[in-house]
């Protein structure tokens, strides 16, 4: 039997889907506040757990993973459990957005978006999102090297260990690698905020991130052996005529370098037998970067925008904090991330990629 388990983790009276699971016996749910971080200091409060039997496995069992460019950082409407408790040990800034591009994707043969189908609890789709703003490749697999064991960003369960992947998974979509070696923050700070940089300062760390991404894709494939995996790239942040003091050419050269390396790694894995593809958003973002008339990407944003965001007075060296020029405060995490229009553009890139590769689900 296949069933959908639901619960109420968002401190309000609402059902929230936990996913679709295959049962061979009597279903059972166990709740505990003992987690991998070992603190066991948060209450578990719930009213009911329900199982909804389904006639069969959903045709599409889709998982979104990765970093801020998947989670929808910059597009607002963040889920409460992923945007809370700034300044506390329970701080979570994963910032999973209702406006993220995975939620806007329209799968081949469907007329509604993944997010809409998921909200409507369609029997044809199971959609789970464990992406997290700021995530590194190693946080998706082994988690932080802490005494608590395998913990992902903001003490969430590492994404591969979160339970969202299985042999039933049909599609995994992700962006990853930009945060490795603090490359994204450092490049934006030096190339955009300061206005002087050299792409060669970052290529070595990009190469390592791409190598680690290849290992990660192998781990995803092991956990979800029947899934189509699609690695989505990053756009150029800037284009058009300069409207700010920034080294546009260096940023664009670096974006192209990352794209070319990721694309080559995916092709290498594909030839080795992995079911993986690469989606390139750079063409779709032409004419929509910073300084274009129709910007799809935020410039420096004043925060905080949400309780999980950076706040005035945060240490300016707090990674991945972007220093506000001339002040010892942090810009919002939303800075240099796609706006709502940008995540829509991203979704259309994935729509086309899935159509081109003939994705059909199961």
Buried (B, 14 or more C-beta within 10 A) or exposed (E): BBBBBBBBBEEEEEEEBBBBBEEEEEEEEEEEEEBBBEEEEEEEEEEEBEBBEBEEBBBBBBBBBBBBBBBBBBBBBBBBBBBBEBEEEBBBBBBBBBBBBBBBBBBBEBEBBBBBBBBEEBBEBBBBBBBBBBBBBBBBBBBBEEEBBBBBBBBBBBBBBBEBBBEBBBBBBBBBBBBBBBBBBBBBBBBBBBBEBEBEBBBEBBBBBBBBBBEBBBBBBEBBEEBBBBBBBBBBBBBBEEEEEBBBEBBBBBBEBBBBBBBEBBEEBBEEEBBBBBBBBBEBBEEBBBBBEEBBBBBBBEBBBBBBBBBEEBEBEEEBBBBBEEEEBBBBBBBBBBBBBBBBBBBBBBBEBBEEBEBEBB
